[in-house]
Every structure is written in structure tokens, then in C-alpha cells.
């Protein structure tokens, strides 16, 4: 009997194990099916987001051949998805844009940092230019790079608007400079000359012992001193509006005169050093460089608390660079030049805009208690 009972027990165990295995298999199949459904829903959701994204999204292999693109890429380039699938990104790029793309590719493959997003220019199907703000990442499989993933935002209209604003700003600056020049010349040729004549007449009258009493001579002498003071103020104003030296002699003499005035009236020792061979610059460039230098020295005088400022003008055959360095209190420089206006540094923001208008660059280097260095470089 014992063996019968043992056999029954063993049979029961096998039956239980079979039932458990069957239930486990069914549960596994249900879980697998649920996972497949979730994956499908996730893939469908991603595909929907990918296809209907406002930004252009595409992948291309390491040689630049398109792998997959969304509808926004069609709109951006003017080509259909089927056409893009047979194309290479080089078809859209100028030599300059291709060079930038190759630099980004090299950095990503070497695991180097890339400042993103960055701007890139392409040619559409109809030959027109489009500008995009682009983010690029490297896609790897099993530790090996296989493709590049791009997300691009069309900024063509924004770019055109910025260029229009820059054009109007440039025209406004030009009109302002012309008005400054006109007022400066009128002050110099009319008002200042009249005051010079008046000053000489007062001086002659005050020194004539036979005409006036001592009291009246003292009064006239006081009036003469006041006239001279007004005359000096008008001369400084005329120079500030538009120094005659800038138009007649060039940038270097105008900056030297500016430095002399800062030394005289602000008690800040200001020196000018020439590097290279001086030459006359285009009027637009000379004015921009002078105004930037003028604003830099104004900041030194008003805000830095400096006792010394050094100006270096470096002339080369193709570019001119001016460096203004002071020993003042300095400040924290924002990461981006576009943040200057937000930090209420409108003078520096204006200097940056002026440099850009003539195709130049402006660099600001400063730290608290370590002074400030302004570097402006422009073609010419």
C-alpha cells in the first residue's frame, strides 16, 4: 500500500508542477503580449510626435546619407521624404556650411564638447537660402557610432527680421553721426568763433586803463573768465560730438586727443600705444572704432574707479584692433554678449552692436578687483 500512496503523491506533484507551468506560461504570454502592446503604443506615439513635430528632425549615417526624416524636414528643404531618402546632406550645404558641419562631426566623434544649438545655412530645392538653429547628437549601437541625429528650427524669417532691424539701426547710427558732425561744425565755425571774438574784445576792454574804472575792469575780467569757461566747455562738447581730428587726420590722432582729455579732466592717466603702421580707415570703420573707444573710456571714468587706462591701437594690412585696459574695480562678465542689456550694461551692449555693424567683434574681459579689458577688432 505504501508504494501506491507514494506513487499517488508523486503523480500529484507532477500534476501540480504541470498546472503551475501551464499557468506560468499563460501569464508569461499575457505579460509578453501586454509588453508588446505597450511597446507598439510607445512606438506609435513616438512616430506621431516625430512625424508631426514643428521642428525638422532627421537622421543620417556617418557619410551624410539620409536615413529617416519627418514632415517638417520636407517643409524646410522643399524635398519629399522619398527624395530625401536618396540624397546626401552635402546637397544642401555651401563650402562654408560644409566646413562647419565637418567640424561638428569631428568633435562629436572625438567626444568633444559642442556649443549647441548652433546656426547653419542651407539651400532649399528652389535655390533660396534657409537658416536653421540646429542641435546635433551622435547615435551609437554596441558602443560604435552609426549615425547623427539632428533637430532643426527654421529661423529664416527671424534672421531676415534681425537683418532688417540691423539695417535700420545702421541707418539710424549713420544719421546720428551726420547730425553730430553738422552740429559740431556749426559750433566750431559759428558759436565758438563768435565767442572767441567776444572774449578778445572783453580782454581788450578790461585792460584799457583809460576807459574803465578799477571796479568795472574787475567786473569785465570776471565776465571774460566766464566767457573763456563757456568757450572751453563748447570746445569739449564739439570734440565729443565729432572731433575734427577724426575727419581730418584719422583714427590715431583722434584717440590720442581723447586720451589727453581724459587725463586732463578725469585725472586718469591715459596712454596710447601704436602697434604696426598707421593707415587711414574707411570712414564707417573709423567712426565705429572711435565711438567704442570713447564709450570704453567713459565707462572707465564713470564706473571703474580706475587711476590708469592704457589704449593700444594695432594696425595690420587687413584688420585694426583697439584694446582698452584699466586698473579699476572690474565686474562679472555675462556668458553671452546678448545678456549685457539684461544686466543693464547698455553702454557695452551698444559697443557690441557698433562692432557688429562694421563686421567686427567685441570682447570684454573683467573680474572683480582685477580691472577690465575691452578688445574691439574690425576689418580695415
MOSULLIN-V427329 format. One record per pair of residues at least 12 apart in sequence whose C-alpha atoms are under 8 Angstrom apart, sorted by sequence separation. I is the first residue (numbers start at 1). J is the second residue. D is the distance in Angstrom with one decimal. If there is no record, write none. Layout:
BEGIN
I_J_D + I_J_D
END
This chain:
BEGIN
57_69_5.9 + 58_70_6.5 + 69_81_6.4 + 119_131_7.0 + 120_132_5.5 + 136_148_6.8 + 137_149_5.2 + 205_217_7.8 + 206_218_7.4 + 259_271_6.6 + 297_309_7.9 + 311_323_5.6 + 312_324_6.7 + 337_349_7.3 + 362_374_7.3 + 363_375_5.1 + 56_69_7.7 + 57_70_5.8 + 68_81_7.9 + 119_132_5.7 + 120_133_6.5 + 136_149_5.7 + 137_150_6.6 + 259_272_7.2 + 310_323_7.8 + 311_324_4.6 + 362_375_5.7 + 363_376_6.4 + 56_70_6.4 + 119_133_4.7 + 120_134_6.8 + 136_150_4.6 + 206_220_5.6 + 310_324_5.8 + 311_325_6.5 + 362_376_4.5 + 56_71_7.3 + 57_72_7.2 + 58_73_7.2 + 69_84_7.7 + 118_133_5.6 + 119_134_6.0 + 135_150_5.7 + 136_151_6.7 + 205_220_7.7 + 206_221_5.9 + 256_271_8.0 + 309_324_6.8 + 310_325_5.2 + 337_352_7.6 + 361_376_5.7 + 362_377_6.6 + 56_72_4.5 + 57_73_6.3 + 69_85_8.0 + 117_133_6.0 + 118_134_5.3 + 134_150_6.9 + 135_151_5.3 + 256_272_6.3 + 309_325_5.6 + 310_326_6.4 + 360_376_7.1 + 361_377_5.4 + 53_70_7.7 + 55_72_6.0 + 56_73_4.4 + 68_85_6.9 + 117_134_5.2 + 118_135_6.8 + 134_151_5.8 + 135_152_6.4 + 203_220_7.8 + 255_272_7.8 + 309_326_4.3 + 360_377_5.4 + 361_378_6.6 + 52_70_7.3 + 53_71_7.9 + 54_72_6.2 + 55_73_7.7 + 56_74_8.0 + 66_84_6.4 + 67_85_6.3 + 116_134_7.3 + 117_135_4.9 + 134_152_4.4 + 202_220_6.5 + 203_221_7.0 + 308_326_5.8 + 309_327_6.9 + 360_378_4.0 + 51_70_4.7 + 52_71_6.6 + 53_72_6.8 + 66_85_5.4 + 116_135_5.8 + 117_136_8.0 + 133_152_5.5 + 134_153_6.5 + 202_221_7.4 + 307_326_7.8 + 308_327_6.0 + 359_378_6.3 + 360_379_6.6 + 50_70_6.2 + 51_71_5.7 + 52_72_7.4 + 56_76_7.0 + 65_85_7.6 + 66_86_7.1 + 100_120_8.0 + 116_136_7.8 + 132_152_5.9 + 133_153_5.1 + 306_326_6.3 + 307_327_6.7 + 308_328_8.0 + 358_378_6.8 + 359_379_6.9 + 51_72_7.7 + 65_86_7.5 + 66_87_6.3 + 132_153_5.2 + 133_154_6.6 + 202_223_7.8 + 203_224_6.4 + 306_327_5.2 + 307_328_7.2 + 355_376_7.0 + 358_379_7.7 + 65_87_6.1 + 66_88_6.1 + 132_154_4.5 + 133_155_6.6 + 202_224_5.8 + 306_328_3.9 + 355_377_7.6 + 65_88_4.4 + 66_89_7.2 + 97_120_6.4 + 131_154_6.1 + 132_155_5.1 + 305_328_5.2 + 306_329_7.1 + 355_378_7.0 + 64_88_5.3 + 65_89_6.5 + 97_121_6.2 + 130_154_7.3 + 131_155_5.5 + 132_156_6.7 + 304_328_4.6 + 305_329_6.4 + 63_88_8.0 + 64_89_5.4 + 97_122_7.4 + 130_155_7.7 + 131_156_4.7 + 199_224_5.9 + 304_329_5.4 + 64_90_7.1 + 130_156_5.3 + 252_278_7.6 + 300_326_7.0 + 304_330_6.5 + 94_121_7.9 + 297_324_7.7 + 93_121_7.1 + 94_122_7.2 + 131_159_7.2 + 199_227_6.3 + 296_324_7.0 + 300_328_7.3 + 93_122_5.2 + 94_123_7.9 + 108_137_7.3 + 109_138_7.5 + 199_228_6.7 + 251_280_7.4 + 293_322_7.7 + 92_122_5.1 + 93_123_6.5 + 108_138_6.5 + 250_280_5.9 + 251_281_7.6 + 92_123_4.9 + 250_281_7.5 + 293_324_7.2 + 333_364_7.2 + 92_124_6.9 + 195_227_7.2 + 333_365_7.0 + 268_301_7.5 + 289_322_7.6 + 333_366_6.3 + 332_366_6.5 + 333_367_7.4 + 196_231_7.4 + 251_286_5.8 + 255_290_6.8 + 262_297_7.7 + 266_301_6.5 + 331_366_5.8 + 332_367_5.6 + 109_145_7.6 + 195_231_6.5 + 247_283_8.0 + 250_286_7.5 + 251_287_8.0 + 254_290_7.6 + 258_294_7.4 + 279_315_7.5 + 330_366_5.4 + 331_367_5.1 + 332_368_6.5 + 273_310_7.8 + 275_312_7.2 + 278_315_6.0 + 330_367_5.1 + 331_368_4.6 + 255_293_7.6 + 268_306_7.0 + 269_307_6.3 + 270_308_5.9 + 271_309_6.6 + 272_310_6.2 + 273_311_6.2 + 274_312_6.0 + 275_313_6.0 + 276_314_5.8 + 277_315_5.9 + 329_367_8.0 + 330_368_4.4 + 331_369_7.7 + 192_231_6.4 + 251_290_6.8 + 262_301_7.7 + 268_307_4.9 + 269_308_4.7 + 270_309_4.7 + 271_310_5.1 + 272_311_4.7 + 273_312_4.7 + 274_313_5.1 + 275_314_4.5 + 276_315_5.0 + 277_316_7.2 + 329_368_5.7 + 330_369_5.4 + 246_286_7.8 + 267_307_7.5 + 268_308_5.3 + 269_309_6.2 + 270_310_5.7 + 271_311_6.0 + 272_312_5.8 + 273_313_6.2 + 274_314_6.2 + 275_315_6.2 + 276_316_6.3 + 329_369_4.3 + 330_370_5.7 + 331_371_7.9 + 246_287_7.8 + 268_309_6.9 + 270_311_7.4 + 272_313_7.5 + 274_315_7.9 + 328_369_6.8 + 329_370_6.2 + 330_371_4.4 + 331_372_7.7 + 192_234_6.9 + 328_370_6.9 + 329_371_5.4 + 330_372_5.3 + 192_235_7.3 + 327_370_6.6 + 328_371_4.4 + 329_372_7.9 + 327_371_4.4 + 328_372_6.8 + 326_371_5.5 + 327_372_6.9 + 77_123_7.4 + 78_124_5.8 + 79_125_6.4 + 325_371_7.4 + 326_372_5.6 + 77_124_4.7 + 78_125_5.1 + 187_234_7.4 + 188_235_7.4 + 325_372_5.8 + 326_373_6.6 + 76_124_7.3 + 77_125_6.1 + 78_126_7.3 + 299_347_7.9 + 325_373_4.4 + 324_373_5.6 + 325_374_6.5 + 188_238_6.8 + 323_373_6.9 + 324_374_5.1 + 187_238_6.5 + 323_374_5.6 + 324_375_6.6 + 295_347_6.8 + 296_348_8.0 + 323_375_4.5 + 184_237_7.9 + 185_238_7.6 + 322_375_5.8 + 323_376_6.6 + 76_130_7.6 + 184_238_4.7 + 321_375_7.1 + 322_376_5.4 + 183_238_7.7 + 184_239_7.3 + 321_376_5.7 + 322_377_6.5 + 295_351_7.4 + 321_377_4.2 + 184_241_5.9 + 320_377_5.7 + 321_378_6.5 + 183_241_7.7 + 184_242_5.9 + 319_377_6.9 + 320_378_5.6 + 184_243_7.9 + 292_351_5.3 + 319_378_5.6 + 320_379_6.2 + 181_241_6.8 + 291_351_7.9 + 319_379_4.2 + 320_380_6.1 + 180_241_5.2 + 181_242_5.4 + 252_313_7.6 + 318_379_5.9 + 319_380_4.8 + 180_242_6.0 + 292_354_7.4 + 318_380_5.3 + 292_355_7.9 + 317_380_7.4 + 177_242_7.8 + 306_371_7.9 + 288_354_6.0 + 289_355_7.6 + 288_355_6.7 + 304_371_7.8 + 288_358_7.4 + 285_358_6.1 + 284_358_7.2 + 76_154_6.9 + 296_374_7.2 + 62_145_7.9 + 62_146_6.3 + 292_376_7.9 + 61_146_6.2 + 62_147_5.3 + 61_147_4.2 + 62_148_6.9 + 60_147_5.6 + 61_148_6.3 + 289_376_7.4 + 59_147_6.6 + 60_148_5.6 + 59_148_5.6 + 60_149_7.0 + 289_378_7.9 + 59_149_4.7 + 58_149_6.1 + 59_150_6.3 + 57_149_7.5 + 58_150_5.5 + 57_150_5.6 + 58_151_6.9 + 285_378_7.2 + 56_150_7.9 + 57_151_4.6 + 285_379_7.7 + 56_151_5.8 + 57_152_6.4 + 285_380_7.1 + 55_151_6.5 + 56_152_5.0 + 55_152_5.6 + 56_153_6.4 + 55_153_5.1 + 56_154_7.9 + 282_380_6.9 + 54_153_8.0 + 55_154_7.4 + 281_380_5.7 + 170_357_6.6 + 166_357_7.4
END
